[in-house]
Amino acid sequence: MYRTFIRTWWRVNKEWPRGLEPHAGRKSWCTTWSNEAQARQECQEYNSTHNPGRLSRKMEYTSV
């Protein structure tokens, strides 16, 4: 089983260069899949159709 989630990789901190501090944000859970290929495909589709923005918001997956 695999679960997909969305999170950011940066947070705003004006004391850091470019005003961004490395930070793995909280996971927002999305979907549970029975195999890794399905989870990977959902992540690829989401990431190709959504702008990650300044904080680099992306979909990932993990095994359950």
PDB file as gemmi writes it, atoms N, CA and C in Angstrom:
CRYST1    1.000    1.000    1.000  90.00  90.00  90.00 P 1                      
ATOM      1  N   MET A   1       0.844  -1.181   0.000  1.00  0.00           N  
ATOM      2  CA  MET A   1       0.000   0.000   0.000  1.00  0.00           C  
ATOM      3  C   MET A   1       0.893   1.249   0.000  1.00  0.00           C  
ATOM      4  N   TYR A   2       0.429   2.265  -0.710  1.00  0.00           N  
ATOM      5  CA  TYR A   2       1.152   3.532  -0.815  1.00  0.00           C  
ATOM      6  C   TYR A   2       0.175   4.686  -0.635  1.00  0.00           C  
ATOM      7  N   ARG A   3       0.637   5.734   0.023  1.00  0.00           N  
ATOM      8  CA  ARG A   3      -0.196   6.914   0.242  1.00  0.00           C  
ATOM      9  C   ARG A   3       0.474   8.127  -0.384  1.00  0.00           C  
ATOM     10  N   THR A   4      -0.326   8.928  -1.071  1.00  0.00           N  
ATOM     11  CA  THR A   4       0.192  10.158  -1.648  1.00  0.00           C  
ATOM     12  C   THR A   4      -0.107  11.320  -0.701  1.00  0.00           C  
ATOM     13  N   PHE A   5       0.747  12.328  -0.770  1.00  0.00           N  
ATOM     14  CA  PHE A   5       0.569  13.515   0.066  1.00  0.00           C  
ATOM     15  C   PHE A   5       1.209  14.719  -0.608  1.00  0.00           C  
ATOM     16  N   ILE A   6       0.830  15.888  -0.160  1.00  0.00           N  
ATOM     17  CA  ILE A   6       1.366  17.146  -0.681  1.00  0.00           C  
ATOM     18  C   ILE A   6       2.018  17.884   0.475  1.00  0.00           C  
ATOM     19  N   ARG A   7       3.179  18.511   0.203  1.00  0.00           N  
ATOM     20  CA  ARG A   7       3.824  19.347   1.204  1.00  0.00           C  
ATOM     21  C   ARG A   7       4.767  20.332   0.519  1.00  0.00           C  
ATOM     22  N   THR A   8       5.189  21.322   1.271  1.00  0.00           N  
ATOM     23  CA  THR A   8       6.150  22.298   0.771  1.00  0.00           C  
ATOM     24  C   THR A   8       7.541  21.945   1.296  1.00  0.00           C  
ATOM     25  N   TRP A   9       8.561  22.480   0.632  1.00  0.00           N  
ATOM     26  CA  TRP A   9       9.941  22.202   1.023  1.00  0.00           C  
ATOM     27  C   TRP A   9      10.670  23.432   1.541  1.00  0.00           C  
ATOM     28  N   TRP A  10      10.014  24.585   1.564  1.00  0.00           N  
ATOM     29  CA  TRP A  10      10.621  25.825   2.048  1.00  0.00           C  
ATOM     30  C   TRP A  10       9.613  26.572   2.905  1.00  0.00           C  
ATOM     31  N   ARG A  11      10.115  27.446   3.774  1.00  0.00           N  
ATOM     32  CA  ARG A  11       9.234  28.362   4.495  1.00  0.00           C  
ATOM     33  C   ARG A  11       9.870  29.748   4.449  1.00  0.00           C  
ATOM     34  N   VAL A  12       9.021  30.741   4.543  1.00  0.00           N  
ATOM     35  CA  VAL A  12       9.481  32.123   4.465  1.00  0.00           C  
ATOM     36  C   VAL A  12      10.233  32.477   5.742  1.00  0.00           C  
ATOM     37  N   ASN A  13      11.441  33.020   5.566  1.00  0.00           N  
ATOM     38  CA  ASN A  13      12.249  33.498   6.677  1.00  0.00           C  
ATOM     39  C   ASN A  13      13.171  34.569   6.104  1.00  0.00           C  
ATOM     40  N   LYS A  14      12.862  35.820   6.376  1.00  0.00           N  
ATOM     41  CA  LYS A  14      13.595  36.927   5.744  1.00  0.00           C  
ATOM     42  C   LYS A  14      15.063  36.991   6.153  1.00  0.00           C  
ATOM     43  N   GLU A  15      15.475  36.250   7.171  1.00  0.00           N  
ATOM     44  CA  GLU A  15      16.871  36.238   7.596  1.00  0.00           C  
ATOM     45  C   GLU A  15      17.732  35.261   6.790  1.00  0.00           C  
ATOM     46  N   TRP A  16      17.116  34.419   5.991  1.00  0.00           N  
ATOM     47  CA  TRP A  16      17.841  33.465   5.148  1.00  0.00           C  
ATOM     48  C   TRP A  16      18.027  34.066   3.754  1.00  0.00           C  
ATOM     49  N   PRO A  17      19.022  33.567   2.990  1.00  0.00           N  
ATOM     50  CA  PRO A  17      19.201  34.030   1.611  1.00  0.00           C  
ATOM     51  C   PRO A  17      17.919  33.824   0.797  1.00  0.00           C  
ATOM     52  N   ARG A  18      17.594  34.774  -0.031  1.00  0.00           N  
ATOM     53  CA  ARG A  18      16.375  34.762  -0.860  1.00  0.00           C  
ATOM     54  C   ARG A  18      15.106  34.737  -0.023  1.00  0.00           C  
ATOM     55  N   GLY A  19      15.222  34.877   1.293  1.00  0.00           N  
ATOM     56  CA  GLY A  19      14.049  34.906   2.159  1.00  0.00           C  
ATOM     57  C   GLY A  19      13.385  33.562   2.362  1.00  0.00           C  
ATOM     58  N   LEU A  20      14.089  32.472   2.056  1.00  0.00           N  
ATOM     59  CA  LEU A  20      13.532  31.124   2.192  1.00  0.00           C  
ATOM     60  C   LEU A  20      14.450  30.243   3.025  1.00  0.00           C  
ATOM     61  N   GLU A  21      13.844  29.520   3.950  1.00  0.00           N  
ATOM     62  CA  GLU A  21      14.572  28.582   4.803  1.00  0.00           C  
ATOM     63  C   GLU A  21      14.147  27.157   4.445  1.00  0.00           C  
ATOM     64  N   PRO A  22      15.087  26.215   4.296  1.00  0.00           N  
ATOM     65  CA  PRO A  22      14.709  24.820   4.019  1.00  0.00           C  
ATOM     66  C   PRO A  22      13.825  24.286   5.152  1.00  0.00           C  
ATOM     67  N   HIS A  23      12.714  23.676   4.781  1.00  0.00           N  
ATOM     68  CA  HIS A  23      11.791  23.162   5.789  1.00  0.00           C  
ATOM     69  C   HIS A  23      10.806  22.206   5.121  1.00  0.00           C  
ATOM     70  N   ALA A  24      10.819  20.953   5.536  1.00  0.00           N  
ATOM     71  CA  ALA A  24       9.834  19.988   5.040  1.00  0.00           C  
ATOM     72  C   ALA A  24       8.537  20.227   5.790  1.00  0.00           C  
ATOM     73  N   GLY A  25       7.539  20.726   5.076  1.00  0.00           N  
ATOM     74  CA  GLY A  25       6.263  21.071   5.689  1.00  0.00           C  
ATOM     75  C   GLY A  25       5.438  19.862   6.094  1.00  0.00           C  
ATOM     76  N   ARG A  26       4.331  20.141   6.761  1.00  0.00           N  
ATOM     77  CA  ARG A  26       3.423  19.088   7.195  1.00  0.00           C  
ATOM     78  C   ARG A  26       2.796  18.406   5.985  1.00  0.00           C  
ATOM     79  N   LYS A  27       2.600  17.103   6.068  1.00  0.00           N  
ATOM     80  CA  LYS A  27       2.019  16.330   4.972  1.00  0.00           C  
ATOM     81  C   LYS A  27       0.504  16.468   4.981  1.00  0.00           C  
ATOM     82  N   SER A  28      -0.062  16.773   3.812  1.00  0.00           N  
ATOM     83  CA  SER A  28      -1.518  16.759   3.615  1.00  0.00           C  
ATOM     84  C   SER A  28      -1.827  15.503   2.811  1.00  0.00           C  
ATOM     85  N   TRP A  29      -2.404  14.509   3.484  1.00  0.00           N  
ATOM     86  CA  TRP A  29      -2.628  13.205   2.855  1.00  0.00           C  
ATOM     87  C   TRP A  29      -3.707  13.290   1.790  1.00  0.00           C  
ATOM     88  N   CYS A  30      -3.522  12.538   0.710  1.00  0.00           N  
ATOM     89  CA  CYS A  30      -4.459  12.575  -0.420  1.00  0.00           C  
ATOM     90  C   CYS A  30      -5.155  11.239  -0.641  1.00  0.00           C  
ATOM     91  N   THR A  31      -4.428  10.259  -1.193  1.00  0.00           N  
ATOM     92  CA  THR A  31      -5.039   9.007  -1.629  1.00  0.00           C  
ATOM     93  C   THR A  31      -4.180   7.818  -1.219  1.00  0.00           C  
ATOM     94  N   THR A  32      -4.816   6.659  -1.033  1.00  0.00           N  
ATOM     95  CA  THR A  32      -4.102   5.412  -0.775  1.00  0.00           C  
ATOM     96  C   THR A  32      -4.220   4.531  -2.021  1.00  0.00           C  
ATOM     97  N   TRP A  33      -3.085   3.949  -2.434  1.00  0.00           N  
ATOM     98  CA  TRP A  33      -3.038   3.117  -3.632  1.00  0.00           C  
ATOM     99  C   TRP A  33      -2.531   1.728  -3.268  1.00  0.00           C  
ATOM    100  N   SER A  34      -2.930   0.733  -4.054  1.00  0.00           N  
ATOM    101  CA  SER A  34      -2.507  -0.643  -3.782  1.00  0.00           C  
ATOM    102  C   SER A  34      -1.117  -0.944  -4.325  1.00  0.00           C  
ATOM    103  N   ASN A  35      -0.633  -0.146  -5.295  1.00  0.00           N  
ATOM    104  CA  ASN A  35       0.710  -0.404  -5.806  1.00  0.00           C  
ATOM    105  C   ASN A  35       1.459   0.900  -6.079  1.00  0.00           C  
ATOM    106  N   GLU A  36       2.768   0.772  -6.143  1.00  0.00           N  
ATOM    107  CA  GLU A  36       3.642   1.936  -6.282  1.00  0.00           C  
ATOM    108  C   GLU A  36       3.463   2.649  -7.621  1.00  0.00           C  
ATOM    109  N   ALA A  37       3.197   1.911  -8.674  1.00  0.00           N  
ATOM    110  CA  ALA A  37       3.037   2.516  -9.999  1.00  0.00           C  
ATOM    111  C   ALA A  37       1.881   3.510 -10.018  1.00  0.00           C  
ATOM    112  N   GLN A  38       0.767   3.168  -9.358  1.00  0.00           N  
ATOM    113  CA  GLN A  38      -0.378   4.072  -9.303  1.00  0.00           C  
ATOM    114  C   GLN A  38      -0.036   5.337  -8.521  1.00  0.00           C  
ATOM    115  N   ALA A  39       0.630   5.170  -7.401  1.00  0.00           N  
ATOM    116  CA  ALA A  39       1.015   6.318  -6.580  1.00  0.00           C  
ATOM    117  C   ALA A  39       1.976   7.230  -7.351  1.00  0.00           C  
ATOM    118  N   ARG A  40       2.951   6.639  -8.010  1.00  0.00           N  
ATOM    119  CA  ARG A  40       3.921   7.403  -8.792  1.00  0.00           C  
ATOM    120  C   ARG A  40       3.224   8.169  -9.910  1.00  0.00           C  
ATOM    121  N   GLN A  41       2.275   7.526 -10.587  1.00  0.00           N  
ATOM    122  CA  GLN A  41       1.564   8.176 -11.679  1.00  0.00           C  
ATOM    123  C   GLN A  41       0.756   9.373 -11.171  1.00  0.00           C  
ATOM    124  N   GLU A  42       0.071   9.219 -10.039  1.00  0.00           N  
ATOM    125  CA  GLU A  42      -0.693  10.341  -9.502  1.00  0.00           C  
ATOM    126  C   GLU A  42       0.226  11.515  -9.174  1.00  0.00           C  
ATOM    127  N   CYS A  43       1.379  11.231  -8.596  1.00  0.00           N  
ATOM    128  CA  CYS A  43       2.336  12.296  -8.271  1.00  0.00           C  
ATOM    129  C   CYS A  43       2.828  12.994  -9.525  1.00  0.00           C  
ATOM    130  N   GLN A  44       3.157  12.240 -10.548  1.00  0.00           N  
ATOM    131  CA  GLN A  44       3.640  12.831 -11.794  1.00  0.00           C  
ATOM    132  C   GLN A  44       2.576  13.708 -12.440  1.00  0.00           C  
ATOM    133  N   GLU A  45       1.329  13.241 -12.435  1.00  0.00           N  
ATOM    134  CA  GLU A  45       0.240  14.027 -13.015  1.00  0.00           C  
ATOM    135  C   GLU A  45       0.028  15.322 -12.239  1.00  0.00           C  
ATOM    136  N   TYR A  46      -0.011  15.224 -10.921  1.00  0.00           N  
ATOM    137  CA  TYR A  46      -0.212  16.420 -10.100  1.00  0.00           C  
ATOM    138  C   TYR A  46       0.931  17.415 -10.304  1.00  0.00           C  
ATOM    139  N   ASN A  47       2.155  16.951 -10.203  1.00  0.00           N  
ATOM    140  CA  ASN A  47       3.312  17.837 -10.300  1.00  0.00           C  
ATOM    141  C   ASN A  47       3.465  18.462 -11.680  1.00  0.00           C  
ATOM    142  N   SER A  48       2.988  17.790 -12.726  1.00  0.00           N  
ATOM    143  CA  SER A  48       3.091  18.355 -14.073  1.00  0.00           C  
ATOM    144  C   SER A  48       1.989  19.368 -14.364  1.00  0.00           C  
ATOM    145  N   THR A  49       0.915  19.355 -13.571  1.00  0.00           N  
ATOM    146  CA  THR A  49      -0.198  20.277 -13.831  1.00  0.00           C  
ATOM    147  C   THR A  49      -0.347  21.365 -12.766  1.00  0.00           C  
ATOM    148  N   HIS A  50       0.465  21.348 -11.736  1.00  0.00           N  
ATOM    149  CA  HIS A  50       0.392  22.350 -10.674  1.00  0.00           C  
ATOM    150  C   HIS A  50       1.734  23.066 -10.533  1.00  0.00           C  
ATOM    151  N   ASN A  51       1.663  24.380 -10.449  1.00  0.00           N  
ATOM    152  CA  ASN A  51       2.863  25.186 -10.259  1.00  0.00           C  
ATOM    153  C   ASN A  51       3.309  25.038  -8.807  1.00  0.00           C  
ATOM    154  N   PRO A  52       4.561  24.616  -8.553  1.00  0.00           N  
ATOM    155  CA  PRO A  52       5.015  24.417  -7.176  1.00  0.00           C  
ATOM    156  C   PRO A  52       5.166  25.720  -6.391  1.00  0.00           C  
ATOM    157  N   GLY A  53       5.250  26.832  -7.098  1.00  0.00           N  
ATOM    158  CA  GLY A  53       5.354  28.120  -6.429  1.00  0.00           C  
ATOM    159  C   GLY A  53       6.677  28.316  -5.705  1.00  0.00           C  
ATOM    160  N   ARG A  54       6.752  29.410  -4.986  1.00  0.00           N  
ATOM    161  CA  ARG A  54       7.992  29.795  -4.303  1.00  0.00           C  
ATOM    162  C   ARG A  54       8.406  28.800  -3.219  1.00  0.00           C  
ATOM    163  N   LEU A  55       7.431  28.165  -2.576  1.00  0.00           N  
ATOM    164  CA  LEU A  55       7.728  27.251  -1.473  1.00  0.00           C  
ATOM    165  C   LEU A  55       7.902  25.803  -1.930  1.00  0.00           C  
ATOM    166  N   SER A  56       7.862  25.565  -3.230  1.00  0.00           N  
ATOM    167  CA  SER A  56       8.071  24.251  -3.830  1.00  0.00           C  
ATOM    168  C   SER A  56       7.086  23.206  -3.285  1.00  0.00           C  
ATOM    169  N   ARG A  57       5.797  23.476  -3.466  1.00  0.00           N  
ATOM    170  CA  ARG A  57       4.747  22.553  -3.032  1.00  0.00           C  
ATOM    171  C   ARG A  57       4.603  21.451  -4.065  1.00  0.00           C  
ATOM    172  N   LYS A  58       4.810  20.195  -3.647  1.00  0.00           N  
ATOM    173  CA  LYS A  58       4.782  19.060  -4.562  1.00  0.00           C  
ATOM    174  C   LYS A  58       4.087  17.861  -3.938  1.00  0.00           C  
ATOM    175  N   MET A  59       3.626  16.949  -4.805  1.00  0.00           N  
ATOM    176  CA  MET A  59       3.033  15.695  -4.337  1.00  0.00           C  
ATOM    177  C   MET A  59       4.116  14.625  -4.314  1.00  0.00           C  
ATOM    178  N   GLU A  60       4.077  13.797  -3.271  1.00  0.00           N  
ATOM    179  CA  GLU A  60       5.007  12.684  -3.107  1.00  0.00           C  
ATOM    180  C   GLU A  60       4.205  11.467  -2.648  1.00  0.00           C  
ATOM    181  N   TYR A  61       4.887  10.352  -2.453  1.00  0.00           N  
ATOM    182  CA  TYR A  61       4.221   9.170  -1.920  1.00  0.00           C  
ATOM    183  C   TYR A  61       5.158   8.428  -0.965  1.00  0.00           C  
ATOM    184  N   THR A  62       4.560   7.599  -0.138  1.00  0.00           N  
ATOM    185  CA  THR A  62       5.302   6.782   0.808  1.00  0.00           C  
ATOM    186  C   THR A  62       4.600   5.439   0.971  1.00  0.00           C  
ATOM    187  N   SER A  63       5.346   4.427   1.358  1.00  0.00           N  
ATOM    188  CA  SER A  63       4.724   3.125   1.602  1.00  0.00           C  
ATOM    189  C   SER A  63       4.068   3.142   2.980  1.00  0.00           C  
ATOM    190  N   VAL A  64       2.994   2.373   3.082  1.00  0.00           N  
ATOM    191  CA  VAL A  64       2.238   2.312   4.349  1.00  0.00           C  
ATOM    192  C   VAL A  64       2.589   1.036   5.060  1.00  0.00           C  
TER     193      VAL A  64                                                      
END                                                                             
